[in-house]
């Protein structure tokens, strides 16, 4: 099994503009940062389930919720498959935005799908 993202927490969305050199480039984009836990490659289903359970208990903890509120984060617990889908969708959006701005360099790297 590939590495799994077990959980993500996003900061509140902000609208961004990119400054490249002396030119200000703008894109109609909403961007939010995230925090996540990524498992090592090769975890079996029981190991993934264990860590998803640990993070579900963390998500229910009052001190965690206080941290999230204090730091103006949005709670959004995802299991491994949901997190991977989120990250792949985010990768596609960022590539589109960077391409629209002319800032995406051609590479042989493909997003994990």
C-alpha positions as CSV (number, residue, x, y, z in Angstrom):
1,X,0.0,0.0,0.0
2,X,1.4,3.5,-0.8
3,X,1.9,6.0,1.9
4,X,-1.4,7.4,3.2
5,X,-2.3,10.8,4.5
6,X,-4.3,10.0,7.6
7,X,-5.6,13.4,8.5
8,X,-5.6,17.0,7.4
9,X,-6.3,20.3,9.1
10,X,-6.6,23.4,7.0
11,X,-6.0,27.0,7.8
12,X,-8.8,29.4,6.8
13,X,-8.8,30.1,3.1
14,X,-7.2,33.3,1.7
15,X,-7.2,34.8,-1.7
16,X,-3.7,35.1,-3.1
17,X,-1.7,37.0,-5.6
18,X,1.8,36.0,-6.8
19,X,4.7,38.5,-7.3
20,X,7.3,37.3,-9.8
21,X,10.2,39.8,-10.1
22,X,8.8,43.2,-10.7
23,X,5.5,42.0,-12.2
24,X,2.5,41.3,-10.1
25,X,0.6,38.4,-11.5
26,X,-2.9,37.7,-10.3
27,X,-5.0,34.6,-10.4
28,X,-8.6,34.0,-9.3
29,X,-7.7,31.5,-6.6
30,X,-8.7,30.6,-3.1
31,X,-5.9,28.8,-1.3
32,X,-5.7,27.2,2.1
33,X,-2.8,25.6,3.9
34,X,-3.2,22.1,5.4
35,X,-1.5,20.0,8.1
36,X,-1.4,16.3,7.8
37,X,0.0,13.0,9.0
38,X,1.5,10.8,6.3
39,X,2.2,7.1,6.9
40,X,5.3,5.3,5.6
41,X,5.0,3.2,2.4
42,X,4.0,-0.4,3.0
43,X,1.6,0.0,5.9
44,X,-0.9,-2.8,5.9
45,X,-4.7,-2.2,6.4
46,X,-4.5,-2.9,10.1
47,X,-1.7,-0.3,10.6
48,X,-3.7,2.3,8.6
49,X,-6.8,1.5,10.6
50,X,-4.8,1.9,13.9
51,X,-3.5,5.4,13.0
52,X,-6.9,6.5,11.6
53,X,-8.3,5.5,15.0
54,X,-5.6,7.4,16.9
55,X,-6.2,10.5,14.8
56,X,-10.0,10.2,15.2
57,X,-9.5,10.2,19.0
58,X,-7.2,13.2,18.7
59,X,-9.9,15.0,16.7
60,X,-12.4,14.4,19.5
61,X,-10.0,15.7,22.2
62,X,-11.0,19.1,23.7
63,X,-7.4,20.3,23.9
64,X,-7.0,19.6,20.2
65,X,-10.2,21.5,19.4
66,X,-9.0,24.4,21.6
67,X,-5.8,24.5,19.6
68,X,-7.7,24.4,16.3
69,X,-9.9,27.3,17.4
70,X,-7.1,29.4,18.9
71,X,-5.1,29.1,15.6
72,X,-8.2,29.7,13.4
73,X,-8.0,26.3,11.7
74,X,-10.8,24.4,10.1
75,X,-11.2,20.8,11.4
76,X,-11.4,18.4,8.5
77,X,-10.5,14.9,9.5
78,X,-10.0,12.6,6.5
79,X,-9.2,9.0,6.2
80,X,-6.3,7.9,4.0
81,X,-8.3,7.6,0.8
82,X,-10.1,10.9,1.4
83,X,-6.8,12.7,2.1
84,X,-5.1,11.2,-1.0
85,X,-8.1,12.4,-3.1
86,X,-7.8,15.9,-1.5
87,X,-4.1,16.1,-2.2
88,X,-4.4,15.0,-5.8
89,X,-7.2,17.5,-6.4
90,X,-5.1,20.2,-4.7
91,X,-2.1,19.3,-6.9
92,X,-4.3,19.7,-10.0
93,X,-5.6,23.1,-8.9
94,X,-2.1,24.4,-8.1
95,X,-0.7,23.2,-11.4
96,X,-3.6,24.9,-13.2
97,X,-3.0,28.2,-11.4
98,X,0.7,28.1,-11.9
99,X,0.2,27.2,-15.6
100,X,-2.3,30.2,-16.0
101,X,0.4,32.5,-14.5
102,X,3.1,31.0,-16.7
103,X,5.0,29.8,-13.6
104,X,4.7,26.1,-14.1
105,X,8.0,24.5,-15.3
106,X,7.8,21.4,-17.5
107,X,9.0,18.3,-15.7
108,X,8.8,14.6,-16.0
109,X,7.2,14.4,-12.6
110,X,3.6,13.3,-12.5
111,X,1.2,13.8,-9.6
112,X,0.5,10.6,-7.7
113,X,-2.9,9.3,-8.7
